[in-house]
């Protein structure tokens, strides 16, 4: 199947926000249990530290952590409708 790798990369970056921990001014750690090819592309794009190695997590840059949260909200947040709105 042919698919848009950039859209997949965005979706995985959004999902990485679910496991963010140990955040500071230098970035945020997140579990790296996603497809290796996608993680390699996110590393090549400068969003995460090198995913290759024994560590079970990678570090998101501060900008990538913020983007990850924004993408998660855009793709997965429930929208609420006001009473009486159609």
Secondary structure, DSSP 8 states (H G I E B T S, - for coil): ----HHHHHHHHHHHHGGG-EEEETTEEEEE--S-HHHHHHHHHTTSB----SS-SEEEE-HHHHHHHHHHHHHHH------TT--
